[in-house]
Amino acid sequence: MKYAFIRAHRDEFGVRAMCWMLRVHFSGFYAWLKEALSHRAQEHIRQTELIRQAWADSGKVYGYPLAGRCLLCKHRKAQAHRRSA
């Protein structure tokens, strides 16, 4: 979570200063940036995009939970505990 915060705010503040304030080493942050996403994270991104597409296809009328259920109705792979990401 600390590294994600640093990544989100590195345009506003210096990386080294934030690392010092959050008590993490800046080399660890840069190593974290280079790591590939886990399979679970990649699947989460894919499913979120499918839900957003279903929402857009509905004319932006459905909420995300209903769009997720529509995906399930269409037999697309969307796990129940991740539908409303």
C-alpha positions as CSV (number, residue, x, y, z in Angstrom):
1,M,0.0,0.0,0.0
2,K,2.8,2.4,0.7
3,Y,4.4,1.8,-2.7
4,A,1.0,2.3,-4.4
5,F,0.7,5.6,-2.5
6,I,4.1,6.7,-3.7
7,R,3.3,5.8,-7.3
8,A,0.1,7.8,-7.2
9,H,1.7,10.9,-5.8
10,R,5.2,10.9,-7.3
11,D,4.2,13.8,-9.7
12,E,3.4,15.9,-6.7
13,F,6.2,15.0,-4.3
14,G,9.7,13.6,-4.5
15,V,10.0,9.8,-4.4
16,R,12.9,9.8,-1.9
17,A,11.1,12.2,0.4
18,M,7.9,10.1,0.4
19,C,10.0,6.9,1.0
20,W,11.7,8.6,3.9
21,M,8.4,9.7,5.4
22,L,6.8,6.3,4.9
23,R,9.9,4.5,6.2
24,V,10.6,2.4,3.1
25,H,13.7,2.3,1.0
26,F,13.5,4.0,-2.4
27,S,15.3,1.1,-4.1
28,G,12.5,-1.2,-2.9
29,F,9.9,1.1,-4.5
30,Y,11.7,1.0,-7.8
31,A,12.0,-2.7,-7.6
32,W,8.3,-2.9,-6.9
33,L,7.6,-0.8,-10.0
34,K,9.5,-3.3,-12.2
35,E,7.7,-6.4,-11.0
36,A,5.1,-8.0,-13.3
37,L,1.5,-8.1,-12.1
38,S,0.4,-11.3,-10.5
39,H,-2.0,-13.6,-12.3
40,R,-4.7,-12.6,-9.9
41,A,-4.1,-8.9,-10.5
42,Q,-4.2,-9.4,-14.2
43,E,-7.5,-11.3,-14.0
44,H,-8.9,-8.5,-11.8
45,I,-8.0,-5.9,-14.4
46,R,-9.6,-8.0,-17.1
47,Q,-12.8,-8.6,-15.3
48,T,-13.1,-4.9,-14.3
49,E,-12.8,-4.0,-18.0
50,L,-15.5,-6.5,-18.9
51,I,-17.8,-5.0,-16.4
52,R,-17.1,-1.5,-17.6
53,Q,-17.8,-2.5,-21.1
54,A,-21.1,-4.2,-20.1
55,W,-22.0,-1.0,-18.3
56,A,-21.2,1.1,-21.3
57,D,-23.1,-1.3,-23.6
58,S,-26.2,-0.8,-21.4
59,G,-26.2,2.9,-22.1
60,K,-24.7,3.5,-18.6
61,V,-28.1,2.7,-17.2
62,Y,-27.1,-0.4,-15.1
63,G,-25.0,-0.1,-12.0
64,Y,-21.7,-2.1,-11.8
65,P,-23.3,-4.9,-9.8
66,L,-26.1,-5.4,-12.4
67,A,-23.6,-5.2,-15.2
68,G,-21.6,-7.9,-13.5
69,R,-24.7,-10.1,-13.3
70,C,-25.3,-9.5,-17.0
71,L,-21.8,-10.8,-17.7
72,L,-22.7,-14.0,-15.7
73,C,-25.9,-14.3,-17.7
74,K,-23.8,-14.2,-20.9
75,H,-21.6,-17.0,-19.6
76,R,-18.6,-14.8,-19.3
77,K,-16.1,-15.6,-16.6
78,A,-16.6,-13.3,-13.7
79,Q,-16.2,-14.6,-10.2
80,A,-18.9,-13.5,-7.8
81,H,-16.6,-12.0,-5.2
82,R,-15.0,-9.7,-7.8
83,R,-18.1,-8.6,-9.8
84,S,-18.5,-5.2,-8.2
85,A,-14.8,-4.1,-8.2
